[in-house]
Amino acid sequence: MDNEADEIERIPVEIAYATPEKQLIIALDVPLGTTAFDAVVLSNIADEFASINLETDPMGIFSKVLNSKGRPSPREYVLRAKDRVEIYRPLLIDP
């Protein structure tokens, strides 16, 4: 008997975050139609870094910021297979 969850198409993605002390990339398979924000939540990466604030930290796909200014927000961007969602830390010094 097939399980309905097994029939949902899934795609591989990665979630990345780095501090000077620790870097982490989490690979996971998410259901087709998952947003960047939802994938970050599913990854539980915020449990590994106390400094992550999912509501305010910028996110991007391969260095392209998802910001609602010409690009969708993390809650709007629907992931594609092999996308890497990056969570960015605030700049401490403005270049």
N, CA, C and O atoms as a CHARMM CRD file, in Angstrom:
* protein
*
  380
    1    1 MET  N      0.84400  -1.18100   0.00000 PROA 1      0.00000
    2    1 MET  CA     0.00000   0.00000   0.00000 PROA 1      0.00000
    3    1 MET  C      0.88600   1.23900   0.00000 PROA 1      0.00000
    4    1 MET  O      1.76700   1.36700   0.85000 PROA 1      0.00000
    5    2 ASP  N      0.66500   2.15100  -0.93900 PROA 2      0.00000
    6    2 ASP  CA     1.48200   3.35100  -1.04400 PROA 2      0.00000
    7    2 ASP  C      1.06300   4.36600   0.00900 PROA 2      0.00000
    8    2 ASP  O     -0.12200   4.57000   0.27200 PROA 2      0.00000
    9    3 ASN  N      2.05600   4.98800   0.59600 PROA 3      0.00000
   10    3 ASN  CA     1.81000   6.05200   1.54700 PROA 3      0.00000
   11    3 ASN  C      1.68300   7.35400   0.76200 PROA 3      0.00000
   12    3 ASN  O      2.49700   7.61300  -0.12500 PROA 3      0.00000
   13    4 GLU  N      0.69200   8.16900   1.06400 PROA 4      0.00000
   14    4 GLU  CA     0.46600   9.41500   0.34800 PROA 4      0.00000
   15    4 GLU  C      1.68900  10.32300   0.40800 PROA 4      0.00000
   16    4 GLU  O      1.97600  11.02500  -0.56200 PROA 4      0.00000
   17    5 ALA  N      2.42300  10.32700   1.53200 PROA 5      0.00000
   18    5 ALA  CA     3.61600  11.15800   1.67400 PROA 5      0.00000
   19    5 ALA  C      4.70300  10.73200   0.70100 PROA 5      0.00000
   20    5 ALA  O      5.49500  11.56500   0.26000 PROA 5      0.00000
   21    6 ASP  N      4.75500   9.44600   0.36000 PROA 6      0.00000
   22    6 ASP  CA     5.75200   8.95300  -0.57900 PROA 6      0.00000
   23    6 ASP  C      5.46800   9.43700  -1.99800 PROA 6      0.00000
   24    6 ASP  O      6.37200   9.45600  -2.83300 PROA 6      0.00000
   25    7 GLU  N      4.23600   9.82600  -2.28200 PROA 7      0.00000
   26    7 GLU  CA     3.85300  10.24500  -3.61900 PROA 7      0.00000
   27    7 GLU  C      4.14800  11.72500  -3.88200 PROA 7      0.00000
   28    7 GLU  O      4.08500  12.16800  -5.02800 PROA 7      0.00000
   29    8 ILE  N      4.46700  12.48700  -2.84200 PROA 8      0.00000
   30    8 ILE  CA     4.76100  13.90200  -3.00100 PROA 8      0.00000
   31    8 ILE  C      6.14900  14.04100  -3.60300 PROA 8      0.00000
   32    8 ILE  O      7.12100  13.49100  -3.08500 PROA 8      0.00000
   33    9 GLU  N      6.23400  14.79100  -4.71800 PROA 9      0.00000
   34    9 GLU  CA     7.53900  15.00600  -5.34400 PROA 9      0.00000
   35    9 GLU  C      8.39400  15.89000  -4.45200 PROA 9      0.00000
   36    9 GLU  O      7.92800  16.90300  -3.93100 PROA 9      0.00000
   37   10 ARG  N      9.64600  15.49700  -4.28200 PROA 10     0.00000
   38   10 ARG  CA    10.57000  16.22500  -3.42800 PROA 10     0.00000
   39   10 ARG  C     11.77400  16.66700  -4.24900 PROA 10     0.00000
   40   10 ARG  O     12.14200  16.02600  -5.23300 PROA 10     0.00000
   41   11 ILE  N     12.38100  17.77500  -3.82600 PROA 11     0.00000
   42   11 ILE  CA    13.56100  18.27300  -4.51700 PROA 11     0.00000
   43   11 ILE  C     14.69100  18.48400  -3.50200 PROA 11     0.00000
   44   11 ILE  O     14.42900  18.80900  -2.34400 PROA 11     0.00000
   45   12 PRO  N     15.94500  18.30000  -3.93100 PROA 12     0.00000
   46   12 PRO  CA    17.07000  18.53100  -3.01600 PROA 12     0.00000
   47   12 PRO  C     17.43500  20.01700  -2.97300 PROA 12     0.00000
   48   12 PRO  O     17.52200  20.67500  -4.01000 PROA 12     0.00000
   49   13 VAL  N     17.64600  20.53200  -1.76700 PROA 13     0.00000
   50   13 VAL  CA    18.09000  21.91000  -1.56800 PROA 13     0.00000
   51   13 VAL  C     19.09400  21.92700  -0.41500 PROA 13     0.00000
   52   13 VAL  O     19.25600  20.94200   0.30500 PROA 13     0.00000
   53   14 GLU  N     19.75500  23.05800  -0.26200 PROA 14     0.00000
   54   14 GLU  CA    20.67900  23.24600   0.84900 PROA 14     0.00000
   55   14 GLU  C     20.34500  24.55200   1.56100 PROA 14     0.00000
   56   14 GLU  O     19.87000  25.51200   0.95400 PROA 14     0.00000
   57   15 ILE  N     20.61000  24.56100   2.87000 PROA 15     0.00000
   58   15 ILE  CA    20.45500  25.75200   3.69000 PROA 15     0.00000
   59   15 ILE  C     21.83100  26.05000   4.27700 PROA 15     0.00000
   60   15 ILE  O     22.46100  25.16300   4.85300 PROA 15     0.00000
   61   16 ALA  N     22.30600  27.29600   4.13800 PROA 16     0.00000
   62   16 ALA  CA    23.66000  27.63200   4.57500 PROA 16     0.00000
   63   16 ALA  C     23.66400  28.84300   5.50600 PROA 16     0.00000
   64   16 ALA  O     22.90600  29.79700   5.33300 PROA 16     0.00000
   65   17 TYR  N     24.55400  28.76400   6.50700 PROA 17     0.00000
   66   17 TYR  CA    24.78900  29.88100   7.41200 PROA 17     0.00000
   67   17 TYR  C     26.21400  29.76300   7.92000 PROA 17     0.00000
   68   17 TYR  O     26.73000  28.66000   8.10100 PROA 17     0.00000
   69   18 ALA  N     26.85100  30.91100   8.15200 PROA 18     0.00000
   70   18 ALA  CA    28.23100  30.87800   8.62400 PROA 18     0.00000
   71   18 ALA  C     28.50400  32.03800   9.56700 PROA 18     0.00000
   72   18 ALA  O     28.02500  33.15600   9.37900 PROA 18     0.00000
   73   19 THR  N     29.28300  31.72900  10.57700 PROA 19     0.00000
   74   19 THR  CA    29.85600  32.74300  11.45200 PROA 19     0.00000
   75   19 THR  C     31.36900  32.56300  11.33500 PROA 19     0.00000
   76   19 THR  O     31.82200  31.58900  10.73300 PROA 19     0.00000
   77   20 PRO  N     32.15100  33.47100  11.89100 PROA 20     0.00000
   78   20 PRO  CA    33.60000  33.26100  11.83600 PROA 20     0.00000
   79   20 PRO  C     34.04100  31.96100  12.52300 PROA 20     0.00000
   80   20 PRO  O     35.07700  31.38800  12.18300 PROA 20     0.00000
   81   21 GLU  N     33.25200  31.51300  13.47700 PROA 21     0.00000
   82   21 GLU  CA    33.61900  30.32300  14.23600 PROA 21     0.00000
   83   21 GLU  C     33.06600  29.01600  13.66000 PROA 21     0.00000
   84   21 GLU  O     33.66000  27.95400  13.84500 PROA 21     0.00000
   85   22 LYS  N     31.94200  29.09400  12.97000 PROA 22     0.00000
   86   22 LYS  CA    31.26100  27.86300  12.54300 PROA 22     0.00000
   87   22 LYS  C     30.51400  28.09400  11.23700 PROA 22     0.00000
   88   22 LYS  O     29.84300  29.11000  11.05600 PROA 22     0.00000
   89   23 GLN  N     30.64300  27.14200  10.34200 PROA 23     0.00000
   90   23 GLN  CA    29.90700  27.17000   9.08300 PROA 23     0.00000
   91   23 GLN  C     29.08500  25.89100   8.99400 PROA 23     0.00000
   92   23 GLN  O     29.52800  24.82600   9.42500 PROA 23     0.00000
   93   24 LEU  N     27.88500  26.00400   8.43100 PROA 24     0.00000
   94   24 LEU  CA    27.02300  24.83000   8.33500 PROA 24     0.00000
   95   24 LEU  C     26.19000  24.89600   7.06600 PROA 24     0.00000
   96   24 LEU  O     25.57500  25.91800   6.76100 PROA 24     0.00000
   97   25 ILE  N     26.18000  23.79600   6.33600 PROA 25     0.00000
   98   25 ILE  CA    25.28700  23.63400   5.19300 PROA 25     0.00000
   99   25 ILE  C     24.46400  22.38400   5.46900 PROA 25     0.00000
  100   25 ILE  O     25.01200  21.30500   5.69700 PROA 25     0.00000
  101   26 ILE  N     23.16700  22.53700   5.44800 PROA 26     0.00000
  102   26 ILE  CA    22.26300  21.41600   5.69500 PROA 26     0.00000
  103   26 ILE  C     21.58600  21.05300   4.38100 PROA 26     0.00000
  104   26 ILE  O     20.91500  21.88000   3.76400 PROA 26     0.00000
  105   27 ALA  N     21.77100  19.81900   3.96600 PROA 27     0.00000
  106   27 ALA  CA    21.11600  19.31200   2.75800 PROA 27     0.00000
  107   27 ALA  C     19.82400  18.63200   3.16900 PROA 27     0.00000
  108   27 ALA  O     19.79600  17.85600   4.12400 PROA 27     0.00000
  109   28 LEU  N     18.75800  18.92700   2.44400 PROA 28     0.00000
  110   28 LEU  CA    17.49800  18.26500   2.72600 PROA 28     0.00000
  111   28 LEU  C     16.65700  18.20000   1.46400 PROA 28     0.00000
  112   28 LEU  O     16.87500  18.95100   0.51400 PROA 28     0.00000
  113   29 ASP  N     15.70500  17.30100   1.46900 PROA 29     0.00000
  114   29 ASP  CA    14.73300  17.17800   0.38800 PROA 29     0.00000
  115   29 ASP  C     13.42800  17.77900   0.88800 PROA 29     0.00000
  116   29 ASP  O     12.92200  17.41400   1.94900 PROA 29     0.00000
  117   30 VAL  N     12.89600  18.70300   0.10400 PROA 30     0.00000
  118   30 VAL  CA    11.66200  19.38500   0.48900 PROA 30     0.00000
  119   30 VAL  C     10.59400  19.12000  -0.55600 PROA 30     0.00000
  120   30 VAL  O     10.92000  18.84000  -1.71000 PROA 30     0.00000
  121   31 PRO  N      9.32800  19.20300  -0.17800 PROA 31     0.00000
  122   31 PRO  CA     8.26200  19.01900  -1.16600 PROA 31     0.00000
  123   31 PRO  C      8.30800  20.10300  -2.23500 PROA 31     0.00000
  124   31 PRO  O      8.60900  21.26000  -1.94300 PROA 31     0.00000
  125   32 LEU  N      8.01600  19.73200  -3.44300 PROA 32     0.00000
  126   32 LEU  CA     7.91700  20.67900  -4.54900 PROA 32     0.00000
  127   32 LEU  C      6.93200  21.77000  -4.15000 PROA 32     0.00000
  128   32 LEU  O      5.84400  21.46900  -3.65900 PROA 32     0.00000
  129   33 GLY  N      7.29600  23.02800  -4.35300 PROA 33     0.00000
  130   33 GLY  CA     6.43500  24.14100  -3.96800 PROA 33     0.00000
  131   33 GLY  C      6.83100  24.79200  -2.65500 PROA 33     0.00000
  132   33 GLY  O      6.20200  25.76200  -2.23100 PROA 33     0.00000
  133   34 THR  N      7.86800  24.27100  -2.00300 PROA 34     0.00000
  134   34 THR  CA     8.33400  24.83200  -0.73700 PROA 34     0.00000
  135   34 THR  C      9.01700  26.17200  -0.97800 PROA 34     0.00000
  136   34 THR  O      9.76900  26.32400  -1.94100 PROA 34     0.00000
  137   35 THR  N      8.75800  27.14600  -0.10600 PROA 35     0.00000
  138   35 THR  CA     9.41100  28.44300  -0.22100 PROA 35     0.00000
  139   35 THR  C     10.76600  28.41900   0.48300 PROA 35     0.00000
  140   35 THR  O     11.05600  27.51700   1.26900 PROA 35     0.00000
  141   36 ALA  N     11.58500  29.41700   0.19000 PROA 36     0.00000
  142   36 ALA  CA    12.89300  29.52200   0.83400 PROA 36     0.00000
  143   36 ALA  C     12.73700  29.61800   2.35000 PROA 36     0.00000
  144   36 ALA  O     13.45200  28.94600   3.09400 PROA 36     0.00000
  145   37 PHE  N     11.81300  30.44200   2.80000 PROA 37     0.00000
  146   37 PHE  CA    11.59000  30.59900   4.24200 PROA 37     0.00000
  147   37 PHE  C     11.17300  29.27700   4.88000 PROA 37     0.00000
  148   37 PHE  O     11.69300  28.90300   5.93200 PROA 37     0.00000
  149   38 ASP  N     10.23800  28.57000   4.25100 PROA 38     0.00000
  150   38 ASP  CA     9.76900  27.30100   4.80500 PROA 38     0.00000
  151   38 ASP  C     10.89000  26.26400   4.87400 PROA 38     0.00000
  152   38 ASP  O     10.95100  25.47800   5.81900 PROA 38     0.00000
  153   39 ALA  N     11.77700  26.26200   3.87600 PROA 39     0.00000
  154   39 ALA  CA    12.89700  25.31400   3.88400 PROA 39     0.00000
  155   39 ALA  C     13.84800  25.61500   5.03500 PROA 39     0.00000
  156   39 ALA  O     14.36200  24.70000   5.67700 PROA 39     0.00000
  157   40 VAL  N     14.07900  26.89700   5.29500 PROA 40     0.00000
  158   40 VAL  CA    14.94600  27.26800   6.42100 PROA 40     0.00000
  159   40 VAL  C     14.32800  26.77600   7.72500 PROA 40     0.00000
  160   40 VAL  O     15.03300  26.23900   8.58000 PROA 40     0.00000
  161   41 VAL  N     13.03600  26.95300   7.88300 PROA 41     0.00000
  162   41 VAL  CA    12.35200  26.47100   9.09200 PROA 41     0.00000
  163   41 VAL  C     12.46700  24.94800   9.18900 PROA 41     0.00000
  164   41 VAL  O     12.77100  24.42100  10.25900 PROA 41     0.00000
  165   42 LEU  N     12.22600  24.23500   8.08000 PROA 42     0.00000
  166   42 LEU  CA    12.31200  22.77200   8.07800 PROA 42     0.00000
  167   42 LEU  C     13.70500  22.26000   8.41300 PROA 42     0.00000
  168   42 LEU  O     13.85100  21.17700   8.98100 PROA 42     0.00000
  169   43 SER  N     14.73300  23.03700   8.06200 PROA 43     0.00000
  170   43 SER  CA    16.11400  22.60300   8.29500 PROA 43     0.00000
  171   43 SER  C     16.50800  22.63500   9.76900 PROA 43     0.00000
  172   43 SER  O     17.45900  21.96500  10.17100 PROA 43     0.00000
  173   44 ASN  N     15.79100  23.39900  10.56800 PROA 44     0.00000
  174   44 ASN  CA    16.11300  23.59500  11.98900 PROA 44     0.00000
  175   44 ASN  C     17.48900  24.22100  12.20000 PROA 44     0.00000
  176   44 ASN  O     18.08400  24.05400  13.26400 PROA 44     0.00000
  177   45 ILE  N     17.99800  24.93500  11.20700 PROA 45     0.00000
  178   45 ILE  CA    19.32200  25.54200  11.32800 PROA 45     0.00000
  179   45 ILE  C     19.36900  26.59000  12.44000 PROA 45     0.00000
  180   45 ILE  O     20.42600  26.81700  13.02800 PROA 45     0.00000
  181   46 ALA  N     18.25100  27.22100  12.73000 PROA 46     0.00000
  182   46 ALA  CA    18.21300  28.22000  13.80500 PROA 46     0.00000
  183   46 ALA  C     18.51300  27.59100  15.16100 PROA 46     0.00000
  184   46 ALA  O     18.94000  28.29000  16.08000 PROA 46     0.00000
  185   47 ASP  N     18.30000  26.29400  15.30100 PROA 47     0.00000
  186   47 ASP  CA    18.63600  25.59500  16.55200 PROA 47     0.00000
  187   47 ASP  C     20.15100  25.50500  16.74700 PROA 47     0.00000
  188   47 ASP  O     20.62300  25.34300  17.87200 PROA 47     0.00000
  189   48 GLU  N     20.90400  25.61000  15.66600 PROA 48     0.00000
  190   48 GLU  CA    22.36800  25.50400  15.71600 PROA 48     0.00000
  191   48 GLU  C     23.05000  26.84400  15.96700 PROA 48     0.00000
  192   48 GLU  O     24.19600  26.88300  16.41700 PROA 48     0.00000
  193   49 PHE  N     22.35600  27.94100  15.68000 PROA 49     0.00000
  194   49 PHE  CA    22.93500  29.27500  15.80300 PROA 49     0.00000
  195   49 PHE  C     21.96300  30.18700  16.53400 PROA 49     0.00000
  196   49 PHE  O     20.90800  30.52300  15.99500 PROA 49     0.00000
  197   50 ALA  N     22.29600  30.58500  17.72800 PROA 50     0.00000
  198   50 ALA  CA    21.42700  31.46400  18.51100 PROA 50     0.00000
  199   50 ALA  C     21.27600  32.83200  17.85500 PROA 50     0.00000
  200   50 ALA  O     20.30300  33.54000  18.11700 PROA 50     0.00000
  201   51 SER  N     22.22600  33.21000  17.00500 PROA 51     0.00000
  202   51 SER  CA    22.20300  34.53700  16.39500 PROA 51     0.00000
  203   51 SER  C     21.22200  34.66400  15.22800 PROA 51     0.00000
  204   51 SER  O     20.95000  35.77900  14.78200 PROA 51     0.00000
  205   52 ILE  N     20.69500  33.56500  14.73100 PROA 52     0.00000
  206   52 ILE  CA    19.76000  33.63600  13.59800 PROA 52     0.00000
  207   52 ILE  C     18.39900  34.13900  14.06100 PROA 52     0.00000
  208   52 ILE  O     17.82300  33.63800  15.02600 PROA 52     0.00000
  209   53 ASN  N     17.90100  35.14800  13.34100 PROA 53     0.00000
  210   53 ASN  CA    16.53500  35.62500  13.55700 PROA 53     0.00000
  211   53 ASN  C     15.80900  35.44300  12.22700 PROA 53     0.00000
  212   53 ASN  O     16.00100  36.23000  11.30000 PROA 53     0.00000
  213   54 LEU  N     14.98500  34.41900  12.13200 PROA 54     0.00000
  214   54 LEU  CA    14.31800  34.09500  10.87700 PROA 54     0.00000
  215   54 LEU  C     13.39600  35.20600  10.38600 PROA 54     0.00000
  216   54 LEU  O     13.13000  35.29900   9.18700 PROA 54     0.00000
  217   55 GLU  N     12.91900  36.02800  11.26900 PROA 55     0.00000
  218   55 GLU  CA    11.99900  37.09400  10.87200 PROA 55     0.00000
  219   55 GLU  C     12.71800  38.31000  10.29300 PROA 55     0.00000
  220   55 GLU  O     12.12700  39.05100   9.50800 PROA 55     0.00000
  221   56 THR  N     13.98400  38.53300  10.66500 PROA 56     0.00000
  222   56 THR  CA    14.65900  39.75300  10.22900 PROA 56     0.00000
  223   56 THR  C     15.93200  39.53000   9.41100 PROA 56     0.00000
  224   56 THR  O     16.32300  40.41600   8.65100 PROA 56     0.00000
  225   57 ASP  N     16.58200  38.38900   9.54200 PROA 57     0.00000
  226   57 ASP  CA    17.82900  38.16300   8.81300 PROA 57     0.00000
  227   57 ASP  C     17.56200  38.03100   7.31800 PROA 57     0.00000
  228   57 ASP  O     16.64500  37.31700   6.90900 PROA 57     0.00000
  229   58 PRO  N     18.36700  38.72300   6.49400 PROA 58     0.00000
  230   58 PRO  CA    18.20400  38.59800   5.05000 PROA 58     0.00000
  231   58 PRO  C     18.52700  37.17700   4.58900 PROA 58     0.00000
  232   58 PRO  O     19.35000  36.48800   5.19300 PROA 58     0.00000
  233   59 MET  N     17.87400  36.75300   3.51800 PROA 59     0.00000
  234   59 MET  CA    18.11900  35.44000   2.91600 PROA 59     0.00000
  235   59 MET  C     18.29900  35.62600   1.42500 PROA 59     0.00000
  236   59 MET  O     17.81300  36.59300   0.83800 PROA 59     0.00000
  237   60 GLY  N     19.00000  34.69200   0.82800 PROA 60     0.00000
  238   60 GLY  CA    19.20200  34.76400  -0.60500 PROA 60     0.00000
  239   60 GLY  C     19.41200  33.38500  -1.19500 PROA 60     0.00000
  240   60 GLY  O     19.51500  32.38700  -0.48300 PROA 60     0.00000
  241   61 ILE  N     19.47300  33.35700  -2.51700 PROA 61     0.00000
  242   61 ILE  CA    19.74200  32.12800  -3.26200 PROA 61     0.00000
  243   61 ILE  C     21.03600  32.36600  -4.02900 PROA 61     0.00000
  244   61 ILE  O     21.09200  33.21600  -4.91800 PROA 61     0.00000
  245   62 PHE  N     22.07300  31.61300  -3.68400 PROA 62     0.00000
  246   62 PHE  CA    23.36900  31.75900  -4.36300 PROA 62     0.00000
  247   62 PHE  C     23.78800  33.23000  -4.47800 PROA 62     0.00000
  248   62 PHE  O     24.06900  33.71300  -5.57500 PROA 62     0.00000
  249   63 SER  N     23.82900  33.93000  -3.36100 PROA 63     0.00000
  250   63 SER  CA    24.30400  35.31800  -3.25200 PROA 63     0.00000
  251   63 SER  C     23.36000  36.36300  -3.84600 PROA 63     0.00000
  252   63 SER  O     23.72500  37.53600  -3.91900 PROA 63     0.00000
  253   64 LYS  N     22.17800  35.97800  -4.26600 PROA 64     0.00000
  254   64 LYS  CA    21.19300  36.93600  -4.76300 PROA 64     0.00000
  255   64 LYS  C     20.12400  37.11300  -3.69100 PROA 64     0.00000
  256   64 LYS  O     19.33900  36.20500  -3.41900 PROA 64     0.00000
  257   65 VAL  N     20.11000  38.29000  -3.09400 PROA 65     0.00000
  258   65 VAL  CA    19.24100  38.55400  -1.95200 PROA 65     0.00000
  259   65 VAL  C     17.77300  38.51500  -2.36500 PROA 65     0.00000
  260   65 VAL  O     17.37400  39.08300  -3.38200 PROA 65     0.00000
  261   66 LEU  N     16.99300  37.83500  -1.55000 PROA 66     0.00000
  262   66 LEU  CA    15.53000  37.81300  -1.70200 PROA 66     0.00000
  263   66 LEU  C     15.01100  38.93500  -0.82200 PROA 66     0.00000
  264   66 LEU  O     15.04400  38.84000   0.40500 PROA 66     0.00000
  265   67 ASN  N     14.52000  40.01900  -1.46800 PROA 67     0.00000
  266   67 ASN  CA    14.24900  41.21000  -0.66900 PROA 67     0.00000
  267   67 ASN  C     12.95600  41.94700  -0.99100 PROA 67     0.00000
  268   67 ASN  O     12.71500  43.02200  -0.44100 PROA 67     0.00000
  269   68 SER  N     12.13400  41.41000  -1.84900 PROA 68     0.00000
  270   68 SER  CA    10.88900  42.07000  -2.25700 PROA 68     0.00000
  271   68 SER  C     11.12800  43.35600  -3.03800 PROA 68     0.00000
  272   68 SER  O     10.17500  44.09100  -3.29600 PROA 68     0.00000
  273   69 LYS  N     12.35700  43.64900  -3.42000 PROA 69     0.00000
  274   69 LYS  CA    12.67800  44.84300  -4.21500 PROA 69     0.00000
  275   69 LYS  C     13.20500  44.35900  -5.56700 PROA 69     0.00000
  276   69 LYS  O     14.41000  44.36900  -5.81800 PROA 69     0.00000
  277   70 GLY  N     12.30300  43.94500  -6.41000 PROA 70     0.00000
  278   70 GLY  CA    12.70300  43.39800  -7.69900 PROA 70     0.00000
  279   70 GLY  C     12.89700  41.89000  -7.66600 PROA 70     0.00000
  280   70 GLY  O     12.98500  41.24800  -8.71200 PROA 70     0.00000
  281   71 ARG  N     12.96100  41.34100  -6.50200 PROA 71     0.00000
  282   71 ARG  CA    13.06000  39.88300  -6.32200 PROA 71     0.00000
  283   71 ARG  C     12.01500  39.48600  -5.27300 PROA 71     0.00000
  284   71 ARG  O     11.64200  40.29700  -4.42600 PROA 71     0.00000
  285   72 PRO  N     11.55800  38.26400  -5.33300 PROA 72     0.00000
  286   72 PRO  CA    10.57600  37.85500  -4.32000 PROA 72     0.00000
  287   72 PRO  C     11.19500  37.81100  -2.92100 PROA 72     0.00000
  288   72 PRO  O     12.41500  37.73100  -2.77000 PROA 72     0.00000
  289   73 SER  N     10.35000  37.86300  -1.92400 PROA 73     0.00000
  290   73 SER  CA    10.81600  37.71300  -0.54900 PROA 73     0.00000
  291   73 SER  C     11.04900  36.22200  -0.27400 PROA 73     0.00000
  292   73 SER  O     10.60600  35.37900  -1.05400 PROA 73     0.00000
  293   74 PRO  N     11.74200  35.88800   0.82900 PROA 74     0.00000
  294   74 PRO  CA    11.94500  34.47100   1.16800 PROA 74     0.00000
  295   74 PRO  C     10.62600  33.70400   1.33100 PROA 74     0.00000
  296   74 PRO  O     10.56900  32.50200   1.06800 PROA 74     0.00000
  297   75 ARG  N      9.58400  34.38900   1.76000 PROA 75     0.00000
  298   75 ARG  CA     8.28100  33.73200   1.92800 PROA 75     0.00000
  299   75 ARG  C      7.56400  33.53000   0.59100 PROA 75     0.00000
  300   75 ARG  O      6.60800  32.75900   0.51400 PROA 75     0.00000
  301   76 GLU  N      8.01900  34.21600  -0.46100 PROA 76     0.00000
  302   76 GLU  CA     7.40000  34.10400  -1.78200 PROA 76     0.00000
  303   76 GLU  C      8.19800  33.22600  -2.74500 PROA 76     0.00000
  304   76 GLU  O      7.62100  32.60100  -3.63500 PROA 76     0.00000
  305   77 TYR  N      9.51200  33.17500  -2.57500 PROA 77     0.00000
  306   77 TYR  CA    10.36800  32.47400  -3.53000 PROA 77     0.00000
  307   77 TYR  C     10.16600  30.95800  -3.41100 PROA 77     0.00000
  308   77 TYR  O     10.43000  30.37100  -2.36100 PROA 77     0.00000
  309   78 VAL  N      9.70200  30.34200  -4.48100 PROA 78     0.00000
  310   78 VAL  CA     9.51500  28.89000  -4.51200 PROA 78     0.00000
  311   78 VAL  C     10.81500  28.25500  -4.99300 PROA 78     0.00000
  312   78 VAL  O     11.32900  28.58500  -6.06200 PROA 78     0.00000
  313   79 LEU  N     11.32500  27.35000  -4.19300 PROA 79     0.00000
  314   79 LEU  CA    12.61900  26.73300  -4.47100 PROA 79     0.00000
  315   79 LEU  C     12.59800  25.84500  -5.70700 PROA 79     0.00000
  316   79 LEU  O     11.58000  25.25500  -6.06900 PROA 79     0.00000
  317   80 ARG  N     13.76300  25.77800  -6.33600 PROA 80     0.00000
  318   80 ARG  CA    14.01000  24.86100  -7.44700 PROA 80     0.00000
  319   80 ARG  C     15.02000  23.83400  -6.96800 PROA 80     0.00000
  320   80 ARG  O     15.75100  24.07100  -6.00700 PROA 80     0.00000
  321   81 ALA  N     15.05700  22.69900  -7.63800 PROA 81     0.00000
  322   81 ALA  CA    16.01100  21.65100  -7.27300 PROA 81     0.00000
  323   81 ALA  C     17.42400  22.22300  -7.25000 PROA 81     0.00000
  324   81 ALA  O     17.83100  22.95300  -8.15400 PROA 81     0.00000
  325   82 LYS  N     18.14900  21.88200  -6.21700 PROA 82     0.00000
  326   82 LYS  CA    19.56200  22.23600  -6.01300 PROA 82     0.00000
  327   82 LYS  C     19.79500  23.69600  -5.65400 PROA 82     0.00000
  328   82 LYS  O     20.93600  24.15600  -5.69200 PROA 82     0.00000
  329   83 ASP  N     18.74500  24.44200  -5.30500 PROA 83     0.00000
  330   83 ASP  CA    18.93400  25.80100  -4.79700 PROA 83     0.00000
  331   83 ASP  C     19.63600  25.72800  -3.44000 PROA 83     0.00000
  332   83 ASP  O     19.44900  24.77700  -2.68200 PROA 83     0.00000
  333   84 ARG  N     20.44700  26.74900  -3.14600 PROA 84     0.00000
  334   84 ARG  CA    21.04200  26.87800  -1.81400 PROA 84     0.00000
  335   84 ARG  C     20.51900  28.17600  -1.20400 PROA 84     0.00000
  336   84 ARG  O     20.79100  29.26500  -1.70900 PROA 84     0.00000
  337   85 VAL  N     19.76900  28.04600  -0.12000 PROA 85     0.00000
  338   85 VAL  CA    19.25800  29.21100   0.60700 PROA 85     0.00000
  339   85 VAL  C     20.34100  29.63800   1.59400 PROA 85     0.00000
  340   85 VAL  O     20.80000  28.84200   2.41300 PROA 85     0.00000
  341   86 GLU  N     20.73600  30.89200   1.50300 PROA 86     0.00000
  342   86 GLU  CA    21.75400  31.42500   2.40100 PROA 86     0.00000
  343   86 GLU  C     21.10200  32.42900   3.34700 PROA 86     0.00000
  344   86 GLU  O     20.28300  33.25000   2.93500 PROA 86     0.00000
  345   87 ILE  N     21.47300  32.34800   4.59700 PROA 87     0.00000
  346   87 ILE  CA    21.00100  33.30100   5.60700 PROA 87     0.00000
  347   87 ILE  C     22.18900  34.21100   5.88200 PROA 87     0.00000
  348   87 ILE  O     23.28500  33.73800   6.18300 PROA 87     0.00000
  349   88 TYR  N     21.96900  35.51500   5.77600 PROA 88     0.00000
  350   88 TYR  CA    23.06600  36.46100   5.88800 PROA 88     0.00000
  351   88 TYR  C     23.08200  37.14100   7.25700 PROA 88     0.00000
  352   88 TYR  O     22.03700  37.48300   7.81100 PROA 88     0.00000
  353   89 ARG  N     24.27600  37.32500   7.78100 PROA 89     0.00000
  354   89 ARG  CA    24.46100  38.05700   9.03600 PROA 89     0.00000
  355   89 ARG  C     24.52000  39.54500   8.73200 PROA 89     0.00000
  356   89 ARG  O     24.93400  39.93400   7.64000 PROA 89     0.00000
  357   90 PRO  N     24.11100  40.39000   9.68700 PROA 90     0.00000
  358   90 PRO  CA    24.21400  41.83100   9.46300 PROA 90     0.00000
  359   90 PRO  C     25.68400  42.25300   9.38800 PROA 90     0.00000
  360   90 PRO  O     26.54300  41.66000  10.04100 PROA 90     0.00000
  361   91 LEU  N     25.96000  43.28100   8.58700 PROA 91     0.00000
  362   91 LEU  CA    27.31500  43.82900   8.53700 PROA 91     0.00000
  363   91 LEU  C     27.60500  44.56300   9.83900 PROA 91     0.00000
  364   91 LEU  O     26.77100  45.31800  10.34000 PROA 91     0.00000
  365   92 LEU  N     28.79800  44.33200  10.37800 PROA 92     0.00000
  366   92 LEU  CA    29.19700  45.05400  11.58600 PROA 92     0.00000
  367   92 LEU  C     29.83900  46.38800  11.23300 PROA 92     0.00000
  368   92 LEU  O     29.76400  47.34900  11.99900 PROA 92     0.00000
  369   93 ILE  N     30.47200  46.43400  10.06100 PROA 93     0.00000
  370   93 ILE  CA    31.10900  47.66000   9.57700 PROA 93     0.00000
  371   93 ILE  C     30.63000  47.88700   8.15900 PROA 93     0.00000
  372   93 ILE  O     30.72700  46.99000   7.32200 PROA 93     0.00000
  373   94 ASP  N     30.12200  49.05800   7.88100 PROA 94     0.00000
  374   94 ASP  CA    29.66000  49.38100   6.54100 PROA 94     0.00000
  375   94 ASP  C     30.86800  49.67600   5.66100 PROA 94     0.00000
  376   94 ASP  O     31.65900  50.56400   5.98000 PROA 94     0.00000
  377   95 PRO  N     31.02500  48.93500   4.54000 PROA 95     0.00000
  378   95 PRO  CA    32.19500  49.17500   3.69100 PROA 95     0.00000
  379   95 PRO  C     32.09200  50.52000   3.03300 PROA 95     0.00000
  380   95 PRO  O     32.98300  50.90700   2.27700 PROA 95     0.00000
